[in-house]
Amino acid sequence: MKYCISILLIVFSSVLLAKESTCYGTSSNGRLENAVELPWSGNNFVGYSLIARSLGRTYVHSSVRDIVLDAYKMLETEQPNKVFKYAETGFKEGGQFKPHKTHRNGLSVDFMTPVVDESGQSVHLPTNPLNKFGYNIEFNKESQFDDYSIDYEALGAHIVALHKAAITRNIKIWRVIFDPQLQPQLLKTQYGAYIKKHITLSSKRSWVRHDEHYHVDFIVKCKPL
């Protein structure tokens, strides 16, 4: 009996170890082993596209998966009336991830910008093939697109939750890329002081605007490519 139990423990431990991802290189030149897929939905979040999911575009490093899910769990208490949506992550094997210049080693995640409708209700930004799964959306200077307005409180809460979830796992956030022209509104929220102290926000506009989504890079020790 003891022998059988030992064998089961070894097998179970092997399964757990197999689920740990290994990243290689950098976000802009890397790959990934033992990637895991983000779940399609949870109590307060959903993925951006079942089509993209079927094409294998929602894989990340296992540590990043845990951080993302921990943050959403925190937000169930912190912001119980808010909903969130994640977007592009990366391929199962990592590597080139067009049209992105990064997302190659499982440590990058795009999140669709939280919004409210005309009534002030937290809703998901629409993502479908007609608007390039949300990436073709453009917010104006008043942070509006059609009947949607950016929910800066929810945005700030999510960024802070990601940071807190990361540090509990001894992982850091390298940077958050979000349109610099919209950042002042984010920093006016109750989360602004925390973000200023702990988060590195993009200071220059990227090759794409990053208004309809924000890009988060995590720091995990990776092996040389």
N, C-alpha and C positions, 0 to 999 in steps of 0.2 A: 504493500500500500504506500509506504513512504517513497519507494522507488517511483511509483506512478505519479505521486504528487510532485516529486522533484522534476520529472519529465514534463509535466504540465506547466510548472512554473518556468522552466527553461523555454518552452514553446511560447508561453504567454509573454515572457520578457523579450523574446525575439521579435514577436509581432509588434510590441511597443517600440522597440528600437528601430524596426523597419519603417515606422511612421515618422521618424525624425528626419527632417530634410537636411541636405548638405548643399550650400551655395558655393559657387566658384566665380572668381573674378569680381567684376563690379556691375552696378546697375546698367551701365552703358555697354559693357562688354563682358558678359558672363553666361552662366548656365546654372541649371538646378537639378538635383537628384532627389527622388522621393518626395516630389511636390504633393501638396494636398489641395483639394478644391474647396473653396468657400461654400458653405451651405446656401441653397437658393434663397431661403427666407428664414426669419425668426419672428419673435414677438413684435419687434419694432423696426425691422429692416427687411429689405428685399434686394435681389440682384437686378441689374439693369436690363438684362435681355436673355431670354431662354435660347434664342438663336445663337448669340455669342457664347453662351454656356455650352451649347452643343458643339461648338467649334473649338472648345477647349481653351477659352480665353479668361478663365477665372481661377487659375491655379496660383498658389503662393507657397512660400517657405512655411513649414509647420509652425514655427514660432510666431510668424506674422499672422497666420490664421488664428492662433490662440489670443493674440493681442486684440485683433479686430473683434472677435467674439466677446472677449472680456469687456471691451469698451461699450459694445452695444448693451451688454448686461448691466453695466453701471448706469447707462442712460435710461434704462427702464425705471430707475428710481429718481435719477437726477432730473430727467426731462420726460416724465411719463406720458405726456400728450404729444410727443414729437415722433415722427417717423423718418427713417433714413434709407438711403440707397447707395450701395457700392457699385463701382463700374469696372473698368479694365484692370486686370492684375498681371497675368502673364501665362505663357504656355507651360504645360506639364514638365517639359524638359528645359524650360527657359530658352535662352537664345533670342535671336532677332524677333521683334514683336511689332510689326508694322501696324500703324504709321508712327508708333512711338520710337523715340531715340533711346529710351531706357526700358525698364520693366524686363530686364533680361536674366536676373538671378533670383527672382522671387521675393525681393525686398521692397518692391514698389506697388502701391495701391492707389487707384483713382477712386474718389468718392463723388457722387453727384451732389451738387450744392443743395442743402435743405431749403425748402421754400414753403410759403403759406399762400393760400388762395385769397380771393377778394374778401372773404369773411374772416380771415385771420387764422383759418384752420391749417394745421400742418398737413401737407400732402406731398406726394412724390412728384418730382419733376418728370414730365413725360419723356420716355425714351423708346424710340421705335426706328425702324429703317428709314422713315421719311425725314427724320432729323438726325440721321447718322447716330442713332441710339443715344441721343441727347447731346452729343459732342458738337452739333451744329447750332446749338442754341446760343444766342447772344443777349446778355442783359444790358440795359441802357445805364446811363449815369445815375439814374434814380434806383438802380438795382431791381428793375422790373423787366419781365418778359411776358408779353400777353397778359394773362390774368394772374401771373405768379410774381411774388416778390421774395427776394432772398431773406431767409430767416437767419439773421446773424447770431441770435442767441443760441439757436440749435447748432449752428456751425461752430461757434466758440466752444460750446459744451462738448461737441464731438471731438474736436482737436485736443481739448484738455483731457478727456476720457482716454483717448489713444495714448497720450503721453503718460498718464498715470498707470494705465494697463501695461505699458512697455517697461516702465521702471520697476514695477513689481516683479518682472521677469528678467531684470538686469539687462535690459535692452534699451537703446536710445533711439530717438527720432533724429535723423540727420537733418531733414528739412521738410517744410511744407510749402508747396508752390501754389499760390493763389494770386490772382490779379492784383498787383500793387495799388492800382487805382481804387480798388474796393476795400483794401485792407483797413483804412481808417475807420470804416463803419464796424468792422469786426473788432477792432481794438477799443471801440467805445462801449462794448458790452461788458457785463459783469465778469467776463472771462479774459478781458483784455490785459489786465495787469499780469495774470498768470502766463498768458501767451508771450508777452513781452519778455518776461523773465526766463522762461524755459524753452521757448520754441524759436527756431530760426525760420523766419518767413522769407520768401523770395523778395529780393529788393529790386529786381529788374524784370520786365515783362519777358516771358519765355517765347519760344517760337510759335506757340499757340497761346491764346489769351489766359486760359485757366480761370474763367469766370463761372461757367456752368458746372465745372468740377474743380476739385482741388487734389493735388498729387502729394502723396506722403511717402517718403523714403525712410526705411528703418535701417539701423546699423546692427548687423549680425556678423560675427567673425566668419569670413569665407576663406576657402582654400584658394591657392593660386590657380588661375585658369590654365 
